[in-house]
């Protein structure tokens, strides 16, 4: 699943280059974080960054297509957060 997230983050960064360079850099930072075996805090930071990218996207058809990719990546990151949660100590 982590490999899928890394691949989606790279695709997202590439897609964003055409409409928002800053958002593209943010997506690259998410990709870099995912490549470094992230812990829960890093995954939460990725989720927050993806939400910020979503909030900053303009209206329009191209942005709508990018939102589809962004939503897919957000789902993968959220699944990673859910599966990485360690159970409380007994």
PyMOL commands that set and color helices and strands:
alter all, ss='L'
color gray80, all
select helices_A, chain A and resi 2-16+21-35+40-56+61-84
alter helices_A, ss='H'
color red, helices_A
deselect
rebuild
show_as cartoon
